[in-house]
C-alpha cells in the first residue's frame, strides 16, 4: 500500500493507516452542516547501513518528510500499489479548508531510533459540506413599548414639590421586530420574514443589515442578515415572533 500527501509519496508499506474517523458537525439549529474527517497514520523512515547509508541519510529523509508535510491543502490518503485510490483518501479541492496537516510527531525513542529507523505519527483533517439545512441560525424577538395608557410629565418648580400633569389619555403602542438569520452556502434570503403587522409598519424605520461570512480556503460560509421593523398601533397588540 502507498500513502501520499500532495506531491509527497512514501515508500510502499512504510505507512500504516491507524484510523479514519468521520464526525458530523451541527449548526445552532441542530441540523447537520458538514462532516469532518481525520486520518491518523503511523510510519517509519529507514536506511540500510549494509548499503552504505548513514545517519546523515536518515536526517535527509526526516527533512524530506517535514518539507513534504509543511503546507496544508494537499490531497491525502491510502492507495493501492498500482496507484488506485482506496476509500481512505481525502481530496482537498472540495473540502471547506482543503486538507490540513494537524500534527507530525516523532515520539518513539526506543530501540534503533535514529540509528537505522525513525518512527513518526501524523494526523490530517478535512471538512466537507453535508448540508441538511441552508439556514445555520435563526432567531427573532418582538418588543412592545406602551400598553396604550396615558402619558404624563413631571414638572419641577423653583420651590415646592414636583407635580405630575397628564398630557394625553391614550398613547400608541410601538412594536419593534428584530432578528437575524445565517445562511450556510449563501445569503439567507428565504429566511427573511415579513413584518408581523405589515399594515402598521413605519416603513421609514425599516433596517436591513448584511454581515459578511467567514472566509475559508475554498469558499465563504455563514453570511448573516439582520432586520428591524417598527410598527405603531392605536390599540395595544400582542404579536409573536417568527420561529424557524
Beta strands, then each sheet from edge to edge (+ up, - down):
strand 1: 2-5
strand 2: 8-9
strand 3: 15-26
strand 4: 32-46
strand 5: 76-79
strand 6: 85-90
strand 7: 100-105
strand 8: 117-129
strand 9: 135-145
strand 10: 151-155
strand 11: 163-168
strand 12: 173-183
strand 13: 207-211
strand 14: 214-216
strand 15: 219-221
strand 16: 223-233
sheet 1: 2+ 1- 5+ 6-
sheet 2: 3+ 4- 8+ 7-
sheet 3: 9+ 12- 16+ 13-
sheet 4: 10+ 11-
sheet 5: 14+ 15-
end
